[in-house]
Amino acid sequence: VVEVLEFVRPIQLQVERTSLEDVIKDSITLAEGKRRRGKVSIETVFDADVPDLLADSHQLLQLFSNLLANAFEALGGEGHVSIRGSLVPADDEAHAGLEPDPPQVIIEVKDSGPGISAEDLERIFSPFFTTKPQGTGLGLAIVRKVVDAHEGRIDAVSAPGRGATFRVTLPVVPSVRSMGRS
């Protein structure tokens, strides 16, 4: 019921200076409360130049805890999750009349699990799509909604037997219009 409410309700961002490293640490703890971690090892590496973001730390906590809980479930108590944060500096040159790209941070959450089939990969962010008997199919739909509210992007790469990688790209500073947007 909580996931349905989170999905239906518009996101009102409470933008503040946010440390991604702190969000990830808290997300690991929150994910462990949602799914049994077991013997899953976690490696977290953030490049030294990854800055704090102007973002909603509560929403990012929900986003990354959902990704990690899914990884724990896919791993079934054994395996490895790596989380990597890196900075993509601003592109100072405008191309073909477009605004230059602002600085962005990429956070990759990669697991050593069974992977996701190509047909499921196309639908994983769709509301109510699930492959789990007890799943609502809203976890990754909420993840996408949070990423979209932050004017970011999320990509998933996987193949059966090769684990899954979720790549979240977020602007360091959101545009003025996203700060008051629902």
Residue pairs with C-beta under 8 A, 6 or more apart in sequence:
3 136
3 138
3 139
3 142
4 136
4 138
6 62
6 138
6 142
7 127
7 138
7 141
7 142
7 145
10 182
11 56
11 59
11 145
11 146
11 149
11 182
12 182
13 55
13 56
13 59
13 149
13 150
13 174
13 178
13 179
13 181
14 56
14 58
15 54
15 55
15 56
15 174
15 179
16 54
16 55
16 56
16 57
17 52
17 53
17 54
18 52
18 53
18 54
18 55
18 56
18 57
18 60
19 52
20 46
20 50
20 52
20 53
20 60
20 85
20 105
20 107
21 44
21 46
21 50
21 85
22 57
23 57
23 60
23 61
23 64
24 44
24 64
24 83
24 85
24 107
25 44
26 61
26 65
27 60
27 61
27 63
27 64
27 65
27 67
27 68
28 42
28 44
28 65
28 68
30 61
30 65
31 37
31 64
31 65
31 66
31 68
31 69
31 71
31 72
32 72
34 65
34 69
34 72
35 69
35 70
35 72
35 73
36 72
36 77
37 72
37 77
38 72
38 75
38 76
38 77
38 78
39 77
39 78
40 71
40 72
40 75
40 77
40 78
40 79
40 80
40 81
41 79
41 80
41 81
42 80
42 81
42 82
42 83
43 80
43 81
43 82
43 83
44 82
44 83
44 84
45 82
45 83
45 84
45 85
46 84
46 85
46 86
47 85
47 86
47 87
49 87
50 85
50 86
50 87
50 105
51 87
51 103
51 105
51 172
53 60
53 105
53 170
53 171
53 172
53 173
54 172
54 173
54 174
55 150
55 170
55 174
56 149
56 150
59 146
59 149
59 150
60 146
60 150
62 142
62 146
63 142
63 143
63 146
63 147
63 168
64 107
64 109
64 168
66 139
66 140
66 142
66 143
67 109
67 143
67 166
67 168
68 81
68 109
69 139
70 139
70 140
71 81
71 109
71 111
71 113
71 164
72 81
73 132
74 111
74 113
74 114
74 164
75 81
75 111
75 112
75 113
76 113
79 111
79 112
79 113
80 111
80 112
81 109
81 110
81 111
81 112
82 108
82 109
82 110
83 107
83 108
83 109
83 110
84 107
84 108
84 110
85 105
85 106
85 107
85 108
86 105
86 106
87 103
87 104
87 105
87 106
87 172
88 101
88 103
88 104
88 105
88 106
88 169
89 103
90 100
90 101
90 102
90 103
91 100
91 101
92 100
93 100
94 100
102 171
102 172
102 173
103 171
103 172
103 173
104 152
104 169
104 170
104 171
104 172
105 169
105 170
105 172
106 167
106 168
106 169
107 167
107 168
107 170
108 165
108 166
108 167
108 168
109 165
109 166
109 168
110 163
110 164
110 165
110 166
111 163
111 164
111 165
112 163
113 163
113 164
114 160
114 161
114 163
115 158
115 159
115 160
115 161
115 162
115 163
115 164
116 124
116 156
116 158
116 159
116 160
116 164
117 160
118 159
120 129
120 131
121 156
121 158
123 129
124 140
124 156
125 140
125 141
125 143
125 144
125 154
125 156
126 137
126 141
127 137
127 138
127 141
128 136
128 137
128 138
128 141
129 137
129 141
130 136
130 137
143 154
143 166
144 154
147 153
147 154
147 168
147 170
149 178
149 181
150 170
150 171
150 174
150 178
151 170
151 171
151 174
151 175
151 178
152 168
152 169
152 170
152 171
153 168
153 169
154 166
154 167
154 168
154 169
155 166
155 167
155 169
156 164
156 165
156 166
156 167
157 164
157 165
157 167
158 164
158 165
